[in-house]
C-alpha cells in the first residue's frame, strides 16, 4: 500500500478540493468567445462597446487580453515593482476595491490560452481579445486601411466578421459600428440569454 492512501485528507485540502470541483462545474458552463484581428483593427474599441450590453443583460463578464510580450502594469519605484525586481515570482497587491497578481515567467514558457482560462474565476461569458489562432469561436474584426489579409479563410474558428468592407463568404457579417447586432450575435452564438 502506498503511503497516504486510505488516510483522511486534512480539512484544508478537503475544502480546497471541494472548491476545485465546484469551480470545474462552473468553468464547464462558462461560455468563451474571442475577438481576433490585426493590430489597429479596433478590437478593444468594439469590445468596450459590447461589455455594457452584456452586463445590462444581467451577465457576469470577464476578459483575457493577449498583450505585447513587454507589457507591464507596474511602475519603477513602486513597492510591488521593487519586489518583482528583487526576484519574486508572484506579487499580489490587494485593497478594499481590487486586487491583482503579477506573475513573472522568469524565462518559463508563455501559458496557453487554456491554462489562462483555468486561472479565471468562472463567469457567464469570458471574452478573449487576441489569441487569434487559438481554437475558440471568434469574431474577426477587419479594417481595410490596415492593408492586411483577412484571417477567416485560414481559421475555421472564425464564426462571423465585423468589418468596414463586405467579403464573399457565407459567414455572418456586421458593420464595425453595429454594436447591438454584434452583441446579439455573440449572445445567440454562445446560447446565453439576458437575465433582465
Buried (B, 14 or more C-beta within 10 A) or exposed (E): EEEEEEEEEEEEEEEEEEEEEEBEEEBEEBBBBBBBBBEEBBBBEBBEBBBEBBBEBEBBBBBBBBEEEEEEEBEEEEEBBEBBEEEBEEBEBEEEEEEEEBBEEEEEEEEEBEEBBEEBEBBBBBBBBBBBEBEBBBBBBBBEEEEBEBBBEEBEBBBBBBBBEEBEEEEBBBEBBEBEEBBBBBBEBBEBEEEE
